[in-house]
Amino acid sequence: LEFRRVLFRSFDCPGDLDGDGAVSNADVSLLLMNFGLAMPGDPNDIDGDGAVNNADLSLMLLNFGDCG
């Protein structure tokens, strides 16, 4: 039996909304298009607090660049 560890991208690279392995201007654009809006489970809600707001933008900017 072989076990493999599977990680979700959102935990590997908080802020990588488009799944390309980096937090870039494209991710910032996605977040800003949804700024102030959120629904439960919204992938733009990086910190999981139920809102797309300044806290999510701050987390995104902390991780800006290549996540590899």
C-alpha positions as CSV (number, residue, x, y, z in Angstrom):
1,L,0.0,0.0,0.0
2,E,1.2,3.4,-0.9
3,F,-0.1,6.5,0.9
4,R,0.3,10.0,-0.6
5,R,-0.2,13.2,1.1
6,V,-2.6,15.5,-0.8
7,L,-2.6,19.2,0.0
8,F,-5.1,21.7,-1.3
9,R,-3.6,24.7,-3.2
10,S,-5.4,27.2,-0.9
11,F,-3.3,25.9,2.0
12,D,-0.1,25.6,0.0
13,C,-0.3,29.1,-1.3
14,P,-2.9,31.4,0.4
15,G,-4.0,33.9,-2.2
16,D,-3.3,31.9,-5.3
17,L,-6.9,32.2,-6.5
18,D,-6.3,31.1,-10.1
19,G,-4.3,28.0,-9.1
20,D,-1.1,28.8,-11.2
21,G,1.3,28.3,-8.3
22,A,1.9,32.0,-7.7
23,V,0.2,35.0,-6.2
24,S,0.2,37.6,-8.9
25,N,-1.7,40.6,-10.3
26,A,-4.3,38.2,-11.8
27,D,-5.1,36.9,-8.3
28,V,-5.3,40.5,-6.9
29,S,-7.8,41.3,-9.7
30,L,-9.9,38.2,-8.8
31,L,-10.0,39.3,-5.2
32,L,-10.8,42.9,-6.0
33,M,-13.7,41.9,-8.3
34,N,-15.2,40.2,-5.3
35,F,-14.2,42.7,-2.6
36,G,-16.9,43.3,-0.1
37,L,-18.9,40.2,-1.3
38,A,-18.8,36.7,0.1
39,M,-20.8,33.7,0.4
40,P,-20.1,30.7,2.6
41,G,-17.2,28.8,1.0
42,D,-16.2,31.7,-1.3
43,P,-12.7,30.9,-2.6
44,N,-11.9,34.6,-2.5
45,D,-12.3,34.6,1.3
46,I,-8.7,33.6,2.0
47,D,-8.9,33.8,5.8
48,G,-12.4,32.1,6.0
49,D,-14.1,34.8,8.0
50,G,-17.1,35.1,5.7
51,A,-16.1,38.3,4.0
52,V,-13.8,39.3,1.2
53,N,-12.1,42.3,2.8
54,N,-8.8,44.0,3.8
55,A,-7.7,40.9,5.8
56,D,-7.8,38.8,2.7
57,L,-5.9,41.4,0.7
58,S,-3.3,41.6,3.4
59,L,-2.8,37.8,3.4
60,M,-2.6,37.8,-0.4
61,L,0.1,40.5,-0.4
62,L,2.1,38.7,2.2
63,N,2.3,35.7,-0.2
64,F,2.8,37.7,-3.4
65,G,5.1,36.0,-5.8
66,D,6.0,32.4,-6.5
67,C,4.8,29.8,-4.0
68,G,7.1,27.1,-5.1
